[in-house]
Amino acid sequence: ISFVYGLCDYRNRRELWKDLIFMSQQVKSAPWLIMGDFNVSRHPMEQLNGSLKFSKAVAEFNECLNTIEVDDIRSVGRVFTWTNKRGGISDHSPVSVGLAAPWRAGSKPFKFLNLWTSDNRFQELVRSVWGQCANGNPLEVVLYKLRNLKRALKCTFRKPNPCPKKEAIRVELEDLQARLLHAPSDPALLNQEKLLISKLWKVKAEEESYLKQKSRINWLKLGDSN
């Protein structure tokens, strides 16, 4: 994997093209992924309201790619990676590359996740379960209620990882941003985009809390094994 950054002036980027050609001769036929900001488009259509003519910078970029025999990988999502700093939201869209299929594990033991406590349903759920009547000595009553609470939590928060929720917001955001391509100055669409981005950041914060807690659990397991 190579990470690159192209300078703003096309004349200064020529050294980068030379370096990539040299590296391609070392890589030869091995798989090679090149990521980063080339600071130049491959085709005029990759710029909204840009010139339809191939500039010298674009021509030199394509000549380099043809020489090192690489091509764009298939992508989904936003077409344009930045939008010239519209007020109130980030003007850049990150690019994520998946190199392998997600790993699927079997059934896992129950783990309480801290992010559940920030959900509006959490406290009412605990009160409801803990208010149930139970027979037996105090320890048996506590164990009975804990088992019921675990069952209720697993049912209510069926997917501990908020990724599905994040993906649903992301799909809605991508659909909205596709409409923005045809009406980039529409105030209603821009305001809706800000709201969706705010919701996305909230879900990402929940995901970060989940991952942090998961990493601590794994770290403790490793510590015990040592």
FENMO-V956966 format. One line per field, one symbol per residue. ss: DSSP state (H for helix, E for strand, C for the rest). psi: psi as a letter, one per 30 degrees, with the letter a starting at -180 (. if undefined). Layout:
# FENMO-V956966
ss = ???
psi = ???
This chain:
# FENMO-V956966
ss = CEEEECCCCCCCCHHHHHHHHHHHHHHCCCCCCEEEECCCCCCHHHCCCCCCCCCHHHHHHHHHHHHHCCCCCCCCCCCCCECCCCCCCCCECCCCCCCCCCCCCCCCCCCCCHHHHHCCCHHHHHHHHHCCCCCCCHHHHHHHHHHHHHHHHHHHCCCCCCHHHHHHHHHHHHHHHHHHCCCCCCHHHHHHHHHHHHHHHHHHHHHHHHHHHHHHHHHHHHHHHC
psi = kkklkklekfeffeeeeeeeeeeefeebglkkkklajfgklekefgkkglkfkjleeeeeeeeeeeefhllklkllakekflhhikkflkgkjlkkkkflkkkklakllkkkkefeffkffeeeeeeeeffkkklaleeeeeeeeeeeeeeeeeeeiejekgeeeeeeeeeeeeeefeefefifgjeeeeeeeeeeeeeeeeeeeeeeeeeeeeeeeeeeeeeef.
